[in-house]
Amino acid sequence: MSQRVQIRFGQQVRQLRLAAEMTQEDLAHRCGLFRTYMSRIETGQANPTLTMIQAIADSLAVPIPALFDFAEAAKGTAGQTGS
């Protein structure tokens, strides 16, 4: 279950990074990380600390909840069936 959250979190970070027109290298540098660790976050292979989540949000100029908007998107599609 937690792996799934990590993957979805990483996908959200990637979407926000791309919307901000940043490379992984740019975002990693702003967060004080190696690009390889940022890649691991985006692919759900790393579990960032709260401090790192704050650094990512600050670097993307978004509030922390924006990094977790995937939960709302999933709720909106849960239970829907095709016609």
GUVEX-906910 format. One record per residue: y, z, x of N, C-alpha, C in turn; residue in one letter. Coordinates in steps of 0.2 Angstrom, whole numbers, plus 2048, in hexadecimal, padded with zeros to 3 digits. Layout:
N
YZXYZXYZXa/...
//
This chain:
83
7FA800804800800800806800804m/80780480980D80580D80E7FE811s/8087FB8138097F581780C7F0812q/80B7F080C80E7EB8078167EC807r/8187F380781F7F48078227F280Dv/81F7F38138217F18198237E9819q/81E7E581781F7DE8168247DC812i/8257DF80C82A7DE8088317E080Ar/8317E580E8387E881183A7E3816f/8357E081A8367DC8208397D581Dg/8367D38178387CD81483F7CD812q/8417D380F8487D480D84D7D4813q/84B7D781884F7D781E8507D0820v/84B7CC82084B7C58238507C181Er/84F7C28188547BF81385B7C1814q/85C7C78158637C98168667C781Dl/8627C78228647C48288657BD828r/8617B98258637B28248697B1820l/86A7B581B8707B48168767B581Ba/8767BA81F87B7BC82487C7B782Aa/8777B282A8777AD82F8777B0836e/8727B48368707B783D8697B583Fm/8687B58468627B484885E7BB849t/8587BB84A8557C284B8587C5852q/8597C185785C7C385D8637C785Be/8677C385786E7C685586D7CD852d/8697CD84D8687D48498657D984El/8607D785185D7DC8568627DF85Ba/8667DB85D86B7DD8628707E285Fh/8727E08598777E58558737EB853r/86D7EB8538697F28518677F5857c/8687F285D8657F586385E7F5864g/85B7EF8628547EE8628527E8866l/84C7E88688497E186B8487DD865f/8497D68668477D18618407D285Fr/83C7D38638357D38618337D985Ct/8377DF85D8367E48588397E2851y/83F7DE8518427DC84B83D7D7848m/8397D384C8347CE84982F7D2846s/82D7D88498277DC84682A7DF83Fr/8307E183F8327E48398327DF833i/8357D98358357D383082E7D182Ee/8297D28328227D083081E7D582Dt/8217DB82C81D7E182A8197E482Eg/8197E38358157E683A8187EC83Dq/81E7EE83B8217F483E8247F8838a/8247FE83982780383482D806836n/83380483583980683883B80D835p/83E811839840818838846817833t/84881D83084E81D82C85481B830l/85481E83685A81C83A85A81583Ct/85581183C85580A83E857806837m/85480983185680682B85E80682Ai/86180C82C86880C82C86B807830q/86980783686C80283B86B7FB839a/8657F98368647F283386A7F182Di/86A7F682986F7F58238767F4826a/8787F982B87F7F882D8807F1831d/87B7EF83487B7E983887C7E3833s/8797E382E8797DE82987F7DF824l/8837E48258887E68208867E6819a/8817EA81887E7EB81187C7F2810v/87D7F580A87A7FB8098737FC80Ap/87180280B86980380D865800806i/8678028008638007FB8627F87FAp/8677F47FD8667ED7FD85F7EB801a/85D7EF8068577EE80A8517EF806l/8527F280084C7F47FC84D7F07F5f/8517EB7F48527E87EE84B7E47ECd/8477E37F08407E07EF83D7E47E9f/83D7EA7E983A7EF7E483C7ED7DDa/8437EB7DC8467E97D58437E27D4e/8437DE7D88417D77D78397D77D5a/8357DB7D882E7DC7D682E7DE7CFa/8327E37CD8317E67C68337E17C1k/8387DD7C383A7D87BE8357D27BDg/8307D17C182B7CC7C08257CF7BEt/8247D67BF81D7D97BD81C7D87B6a/8167D77B48147D67AD8167D07AAg/81A7CB7AD81B7C57AA8157C07AAq/8147BD7A580F7B87A58127B17A4t/80E7AC7A68117A57A580F7A379Eg/81379E79C81279B79580E795795s/
//
